[in-house]
Amino acid sequence: MSVRELVVLGTASQVPTRHRNHNGYLLRWDGEGILFDPGEGTQRQMLRAGVAAHDIDRICVTHFHGDHSLGLAGVIQRINLDQVPHPVTAHFPASGQRFFDRLRYATAYRESVELTEAPVAADGVLATTASYTLDSRKLSHPVESFGYRLTEPDRVRMLPAKLAGHGISGPDVGRIQRDGALRGVTLDEVSETRRGQRFAFVMDTRLCDGAFALAEGCDMLVIESTFLDEDGRLAADHGHLTAGQAARVAKESGVRHLVLTHFSQRYSDPDVFEHQARAAGFEGELTIAQDLIRVPVPTRHT
């Protein structure tokens, strides 16, 4: 059975705390693992969460502030130390190439794994696989930052009652799927579209068009909420969102499950983030992220 879940490795903004590590998030998507924003300490958090280097197929870095990227050196070296048997692709802002180079070759080690660099320079599609399309949108932060989105292709679901009503069975089901019509019956008459799942990852940003575009229609949105609403001016000055603003993005974009994360150390009560998100009108499923939790991607609409 396929597994689609978010493994939260760290949730702290800027600096780790006693209870929150630097950022780090692994999305399990069927047989593939996508590691987002590995901050300092990610390798140890992987161990604690039961995530192996072999689980990583793709790395996506939103921007090159330390709490989102200092763990790259350790993760890349661990991938090579463990001789991961498959290629790994790394996406990151092209403007930060020099930072990626420094982190990739921070110390001496033996390279044993094919690591493909795929820098992001503009909005658009980054990769297409059988399971998803990965694309990016530029965000609004003091350094160049991109968010990421996975979109599963829509599928066709055959409707047994409609097939039976038209006397279609056995090999004829395959024929109508392949040809689009059979004996005057169209595929649309005996099937329906199964909407693909959608996941978005939005880190350090002010409110901007890119954040809304990434979140549009998502089953799960992982989004920063560094500040509480009363500190909105600080959020704008530093290029961040408040809890209410993050919830507004989710509400206006039709998000089903909102995951708030990237919390400033100045706040000690995580429940306040939930209260402010609800006050902003978000009524869907809501998770206030904690280190080492696992959050299932919502099941598809039936």
C-alpha positions in Angstrom: 0.0 0.0 0.0 1.3 3.5 -0.9 2.3 5.8 2.0 1.9 9.5 1.8 2.8 11.3 5.0 4.8 14.2 6.3 7.5 13.4 8.8 8.4 16.5 10.8 12.1 16.6 11.7 12.3 20.2 13.1 10.0 23.2 13.5 12.1 26.1 15.0 12.7 29.4 13.3 16.2 30.9 13.2 17.6 29.0 16.2 16.8 25.6 17.8 15.3 25.5 21.2 15.2 22.9 23.9 12.1 21.4 22.3 12.4 22.3 18.7 15.2 21.5 16.2 16.0 23.6 13.2 13.7 23.0 10.2 13.5 19.6 8.4 10.6 17.8 6.7 10.5 14.5 4.8 7.5 13.9 2.6 6.9 10.2 1.9 5.1 10.0 -1.4 4.5 6.4 -2.3 8.0 4.9 -2.7 9.8 8.2 -2.9 11.1 10.6 -0.2 11.5 14.3 -0.6 13.5 16.2 2.0 12.6 19.8 2.5 14.8 22.5 4.1 17.3 20.4 6.1 18.5 22.7 8.9 21.3 22.0 11.4 20.8 18.8 13.2 18.6 17.1 10.6 20.8 14.0 10.4 20.2 13.3 14.1 16.5 14.1 13.8 16.3 11.6 11.0 17.7 8.9 13.3 15.2 9.8 16.0 12.3 9.8 13.5 13.2 6.5 11.8 14.2 8.1 8.5 17.2 6.7 6.7 19.4 8.2 4.1 18.1 5.6 1.7 14.6 7.2 2.0 15.8 10.4 0.3 15.3 10.7 -3.4 15.0 14.5 -3.8 16.1 17.5 -1.7 14.2 20.8 -2.0 15.7 23.9 -0.3 13.6 27.0 -0.3 16.4 29.5 0.5 19.8 29.8 2.0 19.3 31.0 5.6 21.0 28.7 8.0 17.9 27.3 9.7 16.8 25.9 6.3 20.1 24.7 4.9 22.9 24.1 7.4 22.0 20.5 7.6 22.8 19.9 3.9 26.5 19.1 4.6 25.7 16.3 7.0 22.8 14.9 5.0 24.7 14.8 1.7 27.7 13.2 3.4 25.4 10.6 5.0 23.8 9.8 1.7 27.3 9.0 0.4 28.5 7.2 3.5 25.5 4.9 3.3 26.0 4.4 -0.4 22.4 5.1 -1.3 21.8 3.0 -4.4 19.7 5.5 -6.3 20.4 9.0 -7.7 19.4 12.0 -5.6 18.3 15.3 -7.1 18.7 18.6 -5.3 16.7 21.7 -6.0 17.6 25.1 -4.6 17.6 28.8 -5.6 20.1 29.3 -8.4 21.2 32.6 -6.8 22.5 30.6 -3.9 24.7 28.2 -5.9 27.8 29.3 -4.0 26.2 28.4 -0.7 25.1 25.0 -2.0 28.7 24.4 -3.3 30.2 25.3 0.1 27.7 23.0 2.0 28.1 20.1 -0.5 31.9 20.2 -0.1 32.2 21.5 3.5 34.7 18.8 4.4 36.5 15.9 2.8 34.5 12.7 2.0 34.2 10.1 -0.7 31.5 10.7 -3.2 29.7 7.4 -4.0 26.2 8.6 -5.0 25.0 10.4 -8.1 23.8 13.8 -6.8 22.2 15.9 -9.5 22.0 19.6 -9.0 18.8 21.2 -10.4 18.9 24.9 -9.4 15.6 26.9 -9.5 15.8 30.2 -11.4 12.1 31.0 -12.0 8.5 29.8 -11.5 7.6 26.7 -13.3 7.8 22.9 -13.5 11.0 21.3 -12.1 10.3 17.6 -12.6 7.6 15.3 -13.8 7.3 11.7 -12.7 4.6 9.0 -12.9 3.4 10.0 -9.4 3.6 13.8 -9.5 4.6 17.1 -11.1 6.9 19.2 -9.0 6.8 23.0 -9.6 8.0 26.1 -7.8 6.9 29.7 -7.2 8.9 32.6 -6.0 8.1 33.9 -2.5 8.8 37.3 -0.8 11.7 37.2 1.6 14.9 39.3 2.1 16.9 36.6 0.2 15.6 34.8 -2.8 13.2 32.0 -1.7 11.0 29.5 -3.6 8.1 27.4 -2.5 7.4 23.9 -3.8 4.2 22.1 -4.9 3.5 18.5 -5.8 0.5 17.7 -8.0 -0.6 14.2 -8.7 -2.1 13.6 -12.2 -5.8 13.3 -12.3 -6.9 9.7 -13.0 -10.0 8.1 -14.6 -12.2 5.9 -12.3 -14.4 3.4 -14.0 -18.0 3.1 -12.7 -19.1 -0.5 -12.5 -22.8 0.2 -12.5 -22.5 2.4 -15.6 -20.4 -0.2 -17.4 -22.9 -2.9 -16.6 -25.8 -0.7 -17.8 -24.1 -0.4 -21.2 -23.2 -4.1 -21.3 -19.4 -3.4 -21.1 -17.3 -6.0 -19.3 -14.1 -8.0 -19.5 -11.6 -6.9 -22.1 -14.0 -4.3 -23.4 -13.3 -2.2 -20.3 -9.7 -1.9 -21.3 -10.7 -1.1 -24.9 -12.9 1.8 -23.9 -10.2 3.1 -21.6 -7.7 3.0 -24.4 -9.8 4.2 -27.3 -12.2 6.6 -25.5 -15.3 5.0 -27.0 -16.9 1.7 -27.7 -20.0 0.8 -29.7 -21.3 4.4 -29.4 -20.6 4.7 -25.7 -18.0 7.3 -24.7 -15.5 6.9 -21.8 -17.1 9.9 -20.1 -20.4 8.1 -19.8 -19.0 5.2 -17.8 -16.3 6.9 -15.7 -15.4 9.9 -13.6 -12.3 11.9 -12.9 -10.4 11.1 -9.7 -8.7 14.3 -8.8 -5.0 13.9 -7.9 -3.7 14.9 -4.5 -1.8 18.2 -4.1 0.8 19.2 -1.5 2.5 22.5 -1.0 5.5 23.6 1.0 5.7 27.4 1.8 8.5 28.7 4.0 9.9 32.1 4.7 7.7 34.7 3.0 5.4 37.6 3.3 1.9 37.4 1.9 2.4 37.2 -1.9 0.9 35.8 -5.1 3.4 32.9 -5.0 2.1 31.6 -1.6 -1.5 31.6 -2.8 -0.6 29.9 -6.1 1.2 27.1 -4.3 -1.6 26.6 -1.8 -4.4 26.6 -4.3 -6.6 23.5 -3.9 -4.1 21.6 -1.8 -4.9 18.6 0.3 -2.0 19.6 2.6 -0.2 22.9 3.0 2.9 23.1 5.2 3.5 26.8 5.8 5.5 29.0 8.1 3.8 31.0 10.8 6.8 32.5 12.5 4.9 35.3 14.4 1.7 35.8 16.1 -0.7 38.4 14.7 0.1 41.1 17.2 3.7 41.1 15.8 2.6 41.6 12.3 5.0 44.5 11.7 7.9 42.4 12.8 6.7 39.7 10.4 6.6 42.1 7.5 9.9 43.6 8.3 11.7 40.2 8.4 9.7 38.6 5.5 7.5 36.3 7.4 3.9 35.3 8.0 1.8 35.5 11.1 -0.5 32.6 12.2 -3.5 34.5 11.0 -1.9 35.3 7.6 -0.9 31.7 7.1 -4.5 30.6 7.8 -5.8 33.2 5.4 -3.7 31.7 2.6 -5.1 28.3 3.5 -8.7 29.5 3.8 -8.7 31.5 0.5 -7.0 28.7 -1.3 -9.3 25.9 -0.3 -6.7 23.9 1.7 -8.0 20.7 3.4 -5.2 20.2 6.0 -3.1 23.1 7.2 0.2 22.4 9.0 1.7 25.4 10.7 5.4 25.4 11.6 8.6 27.5 11.8 7.8 29.1 15.2 9.8 31.9 16.7 11.5 31.2 20.0 9.8 34.2 21.6 6.5 32.2 22.0 6.1 29.5 24.6 2.5 28.5 24.0 1.8 26.8 20.7 -1.9 26.7 21.3 -2.1 30.4 20.6 -1.1 29.7 16.9 -4.1 27.4 16.7 -6.5 30.0 18.2 -5.3 32.7 15.8 -5.6 30.4 12.8 -9.1 29.5 13.7 -9.9 33.2 14.4 -8.8 33.9 10.8 -11.6 31.6 9.6 -9.8 28.4 8.6 -12.2 25.6 9.3 -10.3 22.6 7.8 -8.0 20.1 9.5 -5.2 21.9 11.4 -1.9 20.7 12.8 0.5 22.7 14.9 3.7 21.0 14.0 5.9 19.4 16.7 9.2 17.7 16.1 9.1 14.0 15.2 5.4 13.8 14.5 4.0 12.2 11.4 1.0 13.8 9.5 -0.8 11.7 6.9 -1.7 13.4 3.7 -5.6 13.5 3.6 -7.2 10.7 1.6 -8.5 11.6 -1.8 -11.9 13.1 -2.3 -14.4 10.2 -3.1 
